[in-house]
């Protein structure tokens, strides 16, 4: 009997991407109580508290300041949710699931794509919750088309932070991931102009902010409302997304040990 040629084993299509794996990942996230807090409670609380400040009825772009705040808070909530979703790889490493995946033909890009799609679903829940509260609260005013466009754009911008979560999840132990990502994303949000307009910062702070990951996506997400999108904001958003995806794929391909 001739020996089996293992080099002739067929590589699965799409790098091993599987709808079954996608469904399992999504159901696992929805059962996580911490995920519910990040997805629904925290973003909604931010919309209610920040969106009830004075001056929310002042004009901003094709809407008002309340709409500007709503988009910003939805972007922050979705980014935090996506990062938390991606960072679940740290838990998978701790239980040895990452090592099991290394024994399969699953391509790192296909695995990250699975994580990204799960993050999109979770981010969509966060954005939908924020916009629902915005409608019920009545503080945000903008045309329906702008409302929809900003939500869709913000959703796709969360992919950057899903990739960041995966990247950090492969760098740090599970007990330290959110201790770094949580405060880190809050700081980046301040620098990126989500919590406080960049126009009110000193020049030297703005020059730093232009290079941070949150700046580009925040400008892109609010562009349907403000009708203002600097070219360097687009370069920033695309550049950080590519960097985080490359970093996540690199760390997954190198990860062979159990943490």
C-alpha positions as CSV (number, residue, x, y, z in Angstrom):
1,X,0.0,0.0,0.0
2,X,1.5,3.3,-1.0
3,X,2.1,6.1,1.5
4,X,-0.3,9.0,1.7
5,X,1.1,12.2,0.2
6,X,0.2,14.8,2.8
7,X,1.4,17.5,0.4
8,X,-1.4,16.8,-1.9
9,X,-4.1,17.6,0.6
10,X,-6.6,20.1,-0.9
11,X,-6.7,23.6,0.7
12,X,-10.3,24.5,1.5
13,X,-11.8,27.4,-0.6
14,X,-11.8,30.9,0.8
15,X,-8.9,30.0,3.1
16,X,-11.2,27.9,5.2
17,X,-13.8,30.5,5.9
18,X,-17.0,28.8,7.2
19,X,-20.5,30.0,7.8
20,X,-20.7,27.4,10.6
21,X,-17.7,29.0,12.4
22,X,-19.2,32.4,11.9
23,X,-22.5,31.3,13.4
24,X,-20.8,29.7,16.4
25,X,-18.7,32.8,17.0
26,X,-21.8,35.1,16.9
27,X,-23.9,32.9,19.2
28,X,-21.0,32.8,21.7
29,X,-20.7,36.6,21.7
30,X,-24.4,37.1,22.2
31,X,-24.3,34.8,25.3
32,X,-21.6,36.9,26.9
33,X,-23.0,39.3,29.5
34,X,-20.1,41.7,29.3
35,X,-20.7,42.0,25.6
36,X,-24.3,43.1,26.2
37,X,-23.0,45.8,28.5
38,X,-20.6,47.1,25.9
39,X,-23.1,46.7,23.0
40,X,-26.2,48.2,24.5
41,X,-26.0,49.7,28.0
42,X,-22.8,51.8,27.8
43,X,-23.4,53.4,24.3
44,X,-27.0,54.2,25.2
45,X,-26.0,55.8,28.5
46,X,-23.5,57.9,26.7
47,X,-26.1,59.1,24.2
48,X,-28.5,60.0,27.0
49,X,-25.9,61.8,29.2
50,X,-23.8,63.6,26.6
51,X,-26.7,64.3,24.2
52,X,-28.6,66.2,26.9
53,X,-26.1,69.0,27.3
54,X,-26.7,72.6,26.6
55,X,-26.4,73.7,22.9
56,X,-27.5,70.5,21.4
57,X,-30.1,72.4,19.3
58,X,-27.4,74.6,17.7
59,X,-26.9,73.9,13.9
60,X,-24.2,71.6,12.8
61,X,-23.8,70.6,9.1
62,X,-27.2,69.5,7.8
63,X,-28.5,68.9,11.3
64,X,-27.8,70.0,14.8
65,X,-25.2,69.5,17.6
66,X,-27.4,66.7,19.0
67,X,-27.0,64.8,15.8
68,X,-23.2,65.4,15.8
69,X,-23.0,64.0,19.4
70,X,-25.3,61.1,18.5
71,X,-23.0,60.0,15.6
72,X,-19.9,60.4,17.8
73,X,-21.3,58.4,20.7
74,X,-22.6,55.6,18.3
75,X,-19.1,55.5,16.8
76,X,-17.5,55.2,20.2
77,X,-19.9,52.5,21.4
78,X,-19.5,50.5,18.2
79,X,-15.7,50.8,18.2
80,X,-15.6,49.6,21.8
81,X,-17.9,46.7,21.1
82,X,-15.9,45.7,18.0
83,X,-12.6,45.9,19.9
84,X,-14.1,43.8,22.7
85,X,-15.4,41.3,20.2
86,X,-12.0,41.0,18.5
87,X,-10.1,40.7,21.7
88,X,-11.9,37.5,22.6
89,X,-9.1,35.8,20.8
90,X,-7.1,36.3,24.1
91,X,-9.6,34.0,25.9
92,X,-9.4,31.5,23.0
93,X,-5.6,31.5,23.4
94,X,-5.9,30.9,27.1
95,X,-8.1,27.7,26.6
96,X,-5.9,26.4,23.8
97,X,-8.4,27.1,21.0
98,X,-5.9,29.1,19.1
99,X,-3.5,26.2,19.0
100,X,-6.3,24.0,17.6
101,X,-6.9,26.5,14.8
102,X,-3.2,26.4,14.0
103,X,-3.6,22.7,13.2
104,X,-6.3,23.4,10.6
105,X,-5.9,24.8,7.1
106,X,-7.7,28.0,8.3
107,X,-5.9,31.0,6.7
108,X,-5.2,33.9,9.2
109,X,-7.1,36.3,6.9
110,X,-10.1,34.0,6.8
111,X,-10.2,33.9,10.6
112,X,-9.8,37.6,10.9
113,X,-12.6,38.0,8.4
114,X,-14.8,35.8,10.6
115,X,-14.0,38.0,13.6
116,X,-14.7,41.1,11.5
117,X,-18.1,39.9,10.5
118,X,-19.0,39.1,14.1
119,X,-17.8,42.6,15.1
120,X,-20.0,44.1,12.4
121,X,-23.1,42.4,13.7
122,X,-22.3,43.5,17.3
123,X,-21.4,47.0,16.2
124,X,-24.7,47.2,14.3
125,X,-26.6,46.3,17.5
126,X,-24.7,49.1,19.3
127,X,-25.4,51.7,16.6
128,X,-29.0,50.7,16.3
129,X,-29.5,51.0,20.0
130,X,-27.9,54.5,20.0
131,X,-30.0,55.7,17.1
132,X,-33.2,54.3,18.6
133,X,-32.5,56.3,21.8
134,X,-31.7,59.3,19.6
135,X,-35.0,59.1,17.9
136,X,-36.9,58.7,21.2
137,X,-35.0,61.4,22.9
138,X,-35.7,63.9,20.2
139,X,-32.5,65.9,20.7
140,X,-30.8,64.9,17.5
141,X,-32.1,66.4,14.2
142,X,-30.9,65.5,10.7
143,X,-32.4,64.4,7.4
144,X,-33.3,60.7,7.2
145,X,-30.8,60.1,4.5
146,X,-28.0,61.5,6.6
147,X,-29.2,59.5,9.6
148,X,-29.0,56.2,7.6
149,X,-25.7,57.1,5.8
150,X,-23.9,58.1,9.0
151,X,-25.0,54.8,10.7
152,X,-23.8,52.7,7.8
153,X,-20.5,54.5,7.5
154,X,-19.9,54.3,11.2
155,X,-20.6,50.6,11.1
156,X,-17.9,49.9,8.5
157,X,-15.5,52.1,10.4
158,X,-15.7,49.8,13.3
159,X,-13.8,47.2,11.3
160,X,-10.7,49.1,12.2
161,X,-11.2,48.5,15.9
162,X,-12.3,44.9,15.4
163,X,-8.8,44.3,13.9
164,X,-7.3,46.2,16.7
165,X,-9.0,44.0,19.2
166,X,-7.7,40.9,17.5
167,X,-4.2,42.3,17.3
168,X,-4.2,43.2,21.0
169,X,-5.8,39.9,21.9
170,X,-2.8,38.1,20.4
171,X,-0.4,40.3,22.2
172,X,-1.8,40.3,25.8
173,X,-3.2,37.7,28.2
174,X,-7.0,37.6,28.5
175,X,-7.1,39.2,31.9
176,X,-5.3,42.3,30.7
177,X,-6.8,42.9,27.3
178,X,-9.8,45.1,28.2
179,X,-7.8,46.8,30.9
180,X,-5.7,48.2,28.1
181,X,-8.3,48.5,25.4
182,X,-11.0,50.3,27.5
183,X,-8.9,53.2,28.8
184,X,-6.9,53.3,25.6
185,X,-10.0,53.7,23.4
186,X,-11.4,56.4,25.7
187,X,-8.1,58.3,25.4
188,X,-8.1,57.9,21.6
189,X,-11.7,59.1,21.5
190,X,-10.7,62.3,23.3
191,X,-7.8,62.8,20.9
192,X,-9.9,61.9,17.9
193,X,-12.6,64.4,18.6
194,X,-15.4,62.1,19.6
195,X,-15.8,63.5,23.1
196,X,-14.6,67.0,22.6
197,X,-14.2,69.0,19.3
198,X,-10.7,69.2,18.0
199,X,-11.2,72.9,17.3
200,X,-11.1,73.6,21.1
201,X,-7.8,71.9,21.6
202,X,-4.4,73.7,21.4
203,X,-2.6,73.4,18.0
204,X,0.0,70.9,19.4
205,X,-2.7,68.6,20.6
206,X,-4.5,68.7,17.2
207,X,-1.2,67.8,15.4
208,X,-1.0,64.7,17.6
209,X,-4.7,63.9,17.1
210,X,-4.3,63.8,13.3
211,X,-2.1,60.7,13.7
212,X,-4.3,58.8,16.1
213,X,-6.6,55.9,14.9
214,X,-9.8,57.4,16.1
215,X,-9.4,60.7,14.2
216,X,-9.9,59.4,10.7
217,X,-12.9,57.1,11.4
218,X,-14.7,59.8,13.4
219,X,-14.3,62.3,10.5
220,X,-15.5,59.7,8.0
221,X,-18.5,58.7,10.2
222,X,-19.6,62.3,10.6
223,X,-19.0,63.3,7.0
224,X,-22.6,62.7,5.9
225,X,-23.7,65.3,8.5
226,X,-20.9,67.8,8.3
227,X,-20.2,67.5,4.5
228,X,-16.5,68.0,5.4
229,X,-14.0,65.2,5.0
230,X,-10.3,66.1,4.8
231,X,-8.2,63.9,2.5
232,X,-5.8,63.2,5.3
233,X,-8.6,61.8,7.5
234,X,-9.4,59.2,4.8
235,X,-5.7,58.3,4.6
236,X,-5.6,58.0,8.4
237,X,-8.7,55.7,8.5
238,X,-7.4,53.4,5.7
239,X,-3.9,53.4,7.0
240,X,-4.7,52.3,10.5
241,X,-7.2,49.7,9.3
242,X,-4.5,48.2,7.0
243,X,-2.0,48.3,9.9
244,X,-4.2,46.6,12.4
245,X,-5.3,43.9,9.9
246,X,-1.7,43.2,9.0
247,X,-0.7,43.1,12.7
248,X,-3.5,40.7,13.6
249,X,-2.7,38.4,10.7
250,X,0.9,38.4,11.6
251,X,0.3,37.6,15.3
252,X,-2.1,34.8,14.5
253,X,0.4,33.2,12.1
254,X,3.1,33.4,14.7
255,X,1.0,32.3,17.7
256,X,1.7,28.7,18.5
257,X,1.8,28.7,22.3
258,X,-0.8,28.5,25.0
259,X,-0.9,31.5,27.3
